[in-house]
Every structure is written in C-alpha cells, then in structure tokens.
C-alpha cells in the first residue's frame, strides 16, 4: 500500500471509530429485531446499555455492552457484555448475573462465550420468554453456575451447539420442597450428559440437539434416601423423556 493509501485508510478508520464511539445507542432502536426490545437505550453504540430488556415479551433485566474488537477488522466483531437480570423472589440465593463476550461473523454465525454465570433458577425462568420449554428444570429450585460456556448460533439465531460445564447447586424439588443435591452437566456440542454429585438422588441423563433450536432429553432417577420423592419408593427408578425448544 502506498503512503497516501495508508494515510487515507487511517483517516477513514479513525473517523469510523469516532463516529461509532459518539453515535447514541438510541438511534438503533428502530433497527432492533421485533422479538428484542429495550424500554430505554443509553450510552453509545460502542459502549451502551439496554434498560428493560425484553425478549419475545419477557422481562429480562439490564444489558451493558462494550465493543472490544477494532472495527477495521471487517470479518469479525467482538462485544463484551454484562447481563443483570430483573430482581425476583429468588434474590435471597445471592448475586445474579452473566458476563461474557459475543463473537459475530459476516455470514451471520454467532458464538457467545459466557465467562461467568451465576443465576438462581427462578430468576432464569422469569427472564426467559414464555415459549422456551425447560423440561425438568421448570420443576426445581436452585442455582445455575458456569465458567467458560460456549453457545453457538446459526444465521437465524437458532442454537446449534453448547460446549462447557454447567452446574446446579442447592437444588430442591419444588413440588415437595425436598433437597435433591447438586448436579453437573458436561456439554460437548450437540450432546450433553448430566450426573449427580452423590446427593439424595442418583441421576444420569443425556440431552441432544435434534435440530437448531430443538432438543430431546432422557433422565433416569433413583432415590438414594427413602422419602425424597414420596411418590417413588427408595431404590425404584424413574424414567423421564422430554422434547422441547430453546
């Protein structure tokens, strides 16, 4: 590249960055997808916030973002974010929030890397759209934790893969208000396996993405302690099958 071309490139890049740093985020409100809404957009496109985040009618809290990848790298954009969910009755279980980074490419593929997840399950349920089917998770209380979870989406924002480890802590069965222990799920793309950590329930299961946005899951549960599940005698297995969408 000639000296003149280099100078022009630097000037144009600097002007573009300055424009994005200055441009108020609220200017993009009309461009948001119909399923995504903010009651108030603040800050700039470069570093802003969405108050009153709503996804398909949900009440999902506040989202802060910060562009972390220079805009002159045209094939990739990275955006760091912090999501603070709306307060709920489960706040007694401690602080709740998600910190991560969104990585997008021009062909529409998106990867969301979650470096920290701390969410009471009731807070998660309150934040998600009503049409998201959570299966057995809808029947328990507890806390969802993860560090280093990768979520991959296709060009239509449909889930295609999950990678990492997710844990459920201090889990209780809502119907009987019974403590059932802690559980870990290992996610390796389209397949995830869950197992218990030696608590009142012996549990093993597998979930599989059958196509983008849908899943099927099977669980086998055996009480280690009589009375944990009143409807199930100690040592008797319970088989659960679930089909749902995300």
N, C-alpha and C positions, 0 to 999 in steps of 0.2 A: 504494500500500500504506500502511495506517495505521501510526502509530508503534508501536502494540502488535504488529501483524503483523510489522513489521520486526524488532522485538526477539525475537519468538518464532522467526523464521526464522534469525537469527544464533545464538541459543542452540542450536537443533536442529542447525544446520550445524556449530557448534563441537563439540557432543557427538559427532556422527558422525565428524568428523575425528579427535577424540581417541580414540574407540573403535578406529578402524582403525589409528591410529599405535601403539596399545598392544596390539591383538589379536595374539597369536603366530601366525606363519605356519603352524605345525604343525597348527593347528585345521582347516585347509583340506585336509589330506592326504586324507581320505576323499572329498572332492569332486572330486579330480583325475580327468580322463578316464582310462579304462582303459589307453590307449596311452602315458600320460605318468606317470612315477614318479620319486620322489626318495628316495634312501636316507636322507637327513636334510634336514628343513626347519628353517631358523634365521631369526632376526630376526622382524620383524613383517610384517603384510600390507602396510603402507606401504613398508617398506624391508627386504627379506629376501634369503635365498639358498637355493638348491636344490643340495645336495651329492649327487653320484652321480646326475646327471640321466640318465634312460633314456627313449628314445622307441621304442616297439614293440620293446623288448628290446635296444636299442643301449646302449653305454656312452659317454655323451656329455659328461662333464665336470661343470663347475660353472656355475650361472647366478645372478647377482646382479641384483636389480631395485630400482627406486625409483619410486614414483608421482610424476609431475611435473605432473599436471593436477588442480586442485582438484575434489574430489568433488561440490561443489554445482553443477557444470556437468553436468547429467544425461545429455546426449545424446552425450557423448564422454569417453573416458578415455585418457590418455597414460601409458605406463610406460617409463621408461628402463631399459636392461639392458646387462650385460656378460657375455658367454659366454666362458669359458675352457675349451677342450677338454681332454679327458684326455690325459696325456702319451703320446707314441708314439715309435717309432723315428725319425720324421721331424723331431724337435725340433732336429736339427742345422741345419735350414734357417732357424732364427731363431724369434722370439717368435710365438705363435699366439693368435688371439682375434678376437672380433667385438663391436663396440659399436654400439648402435642404440636405436631407440625403437619401441614398439608402440602403434598408434593403433586403438582399437576403437569401434564404434558399437552402439547398442541393437538394430539389425536384424541383428547377427551379422557384419557385414563387418569385416575386419581388414586394416590396412596396416602392414607392418613396414619401417621406414626404417633401413637399415644405413649409418651414417656412416663406419665403418671396418671393413674385412675383411682379415685377414692370416692365411691358412691354408695350410700345406703340404697337398698333395692327399691324402697318405696319412692325415694327421690327419683330414681331412674324411671320407674313406671309412670310417675307424674309428668316427667319431661318428654316421654315418647309419644308419638301420635297414637290415637286410639286403635288404628288398624294394624299396628305391629303386634303379632302374636308371640308371646313369650313362653308359652307352654308351661312346664312345671315351675319356672321362675316366678310366675304370677301367683303361686301358692305359698311362697316362703318370704320371710323377712330375713334381713342380714345385711352384709356389706360386701360390695364388689370391689376387688382390688386388682391392679395390674401395673406392671412396669415393663415397657417395651412391647406393646401390642401393635401389630401392623394390620391395617384394614385396607383391602384393595377393592376399588370400584371400577366398573367399565364406563364407557362413554355415555351411558344412560343413567349413571349414578346408582346402578344396581350392584349389590355386594357380590364379589366373585371369589374372595379368599380372605381368610383370617390366619394370622401367624403370631404365636407367642403363648404366654401363660396367663390365665385368668383364675382368680381365687375367690371363693365365697367364704366369708368369715362370720362367726357368731350366728349361724343360720338357725332359724326357727320355723316350724311348720305353723302357718297362720291359723288353720282350722282348729288345731288342738293346743296352740301356744306351747309347743314342745320343742326343746332344743334338739337339733339333729346333727350338730357337728360342723366341721369345716371340710371344704371340698376344693380340688384343683382340676382345671381343665387345660389340657395341652392341645393347642390348635396348630395344625400343620398344613394349611392351605384350604382344601375343601372338606377336610375331615378333622373332627375334634373328639377327644376322648376325655371323659371325666371320671374321677375316682375320689373316694373319701379319704380322710386322713386319720382313720381309726376311731371315729366317734360312735354315737349310738346307732347310726345306720351304716350298714355295709352297702356301698353303692358303686356301680360301674355302668358306664354307658357310652354311647357314641352318637355324634351328630354329624350330618353330612349335608353340604350344599348340593341340592339336586340340580339346580339351575340358578342363574343370577337372581338373587332376591328371595329364594325359597329354600327351605331346609326340611329334613326329616330327622327324627331323633328317637333312640330307643334307650330305656333305662331299666336296670334290674336292681331292685331294692330288697334288702333282707335286714330286719331289725336285729341288732345285737343285744338289745335290752328289751325285755317284755314290757309292754305298755307305752312305748314310744309312739307307735301307731296303734291306737285302740282297736281299729278295725282289722288289724293284721297280727295274728299270733306270733310270738317270738320264733325265729327260725324259718318262718314261711316267706317265700319270695313273692314280690310284686313286680309284674312286668308292665312297663309304660311305653306307649308309642305315641309320637306327636309329629304332626305335619304343620308347618307354619310359614310365615313370610316375614321378611325384615325390611 
